[in-house]
Amino acid sequence: MSGIAIGEMRERVTLQSPLRTPDGAGGAEITWTSGATIWAKVEERRGSERLAGERLAASAKLRLTIRYRSGITTEMRGLWNARVLNIRAVGNPDGRKRFLVLDCEEET
């Protein structure tokens, strides 16, 4: 990971956090609040298709590499080129708080 060049982070990604509002019936309605728009290196990792409810459902896995920032959790998501990316894992690859790697799955 130490070999990444800042110039490889050329995609704009907006981070979003969930906002839960009680619905009065014991549940909650979730809306998304946009936060920072950051530079990221976006890599398509793999895709798959499966049969779900008698229709074909596609899934794409992506990896985002960003400059380190605190507060990013797996409850958050990213928006990239009109695609919704649910964050599944957050890692600090070299332990030096230089970069974060976000493993994401595209919401379909």
N, C-alpha and C positions, 0 to 999 in steps of 0.2 A: 504494500500500500504506500510505502514511502516514495515510490516512483511516480506518483500521480502529479501531473502538472496542472497548475491552476487554470491554464488555457483549455484544458479538457472539460472544464465545468462551463458549458456554454448554453445550457438549457435553463429556462426560467420555470421554477416550480413554486406554487403557492401552498403554504402549509395551512391546514384547517383543523380546528379543535371542535369537538362536539359540545353542544349546549343542550342540556336536558331540562325540559319544562314539564312539571307534573301535569297529567291529563285529567285529573280528577277521578279517575277510575282505578287508581293504584299503579298505573304505568307512567310512562313518560314519552313525550314527543321529542325527537332529536332533530335539531337544526344545526347547521355548520357555520362557524364563524371563521372568516379568513384572517390569517395572521400575516407573518412575514412572507414576502416573495424573495426567493433566494436563487443563487446560481447552483446548478447541479450537473454532474455527469450522469447521464441516463443510459443504462445498458439493458437491452432486452435479454432476459435470461433463457426463458423457454415459454412455450405455449402448449396448450392441450385442448382437446375437445372431449366432451362426454355427453351421454344421453341423460337428460334431466327432465322428467315429466313429459315424456314423448316428444321432446325437441332437443336439438343439439345446442349445448351450451359451451362457449369458448372461455378459456381462462388464460391470462397472460401474466407472467411473473417478470418483474423488473427490479433492477438494483439501482438505487440513487446514491451517489457519493457527493457529500456536501462538506463545507467547512464545519468544524465542530461548533455546536451550540447546545446549551443545556435546555432541558425541558421537553425534549421530543420523546413521545411515548407511542406505544402501539395502539392507543385509542385514537390517535390523530390520523389524518390522511393528507395526501398531496393532490394538487391539480396540475396536470401537465398536458398541454395541447388538447384541452377539452376532455381529457381522460381522468377519471377518478382512480387514484391509487391508494388502496388501504395499506397502511404500514403494518407489517407482520413481525418484523424484528429490527432492532436498533443495535448497532455495534460500533465500538471504538476500536478499530482494528489494531493499532499499534500501542494503545494505552497512553498515548501522549497528548490526547485531546487536540489533535490537529484536524482530523476528519471524522465524519460519521458515515457509516454505511447503513442505508435503509433498504431492507428487503421488502418489496411491495407486491401486491396482487391487484390487478386491475378489476374494478367493480364493473360487472356487466349487467 
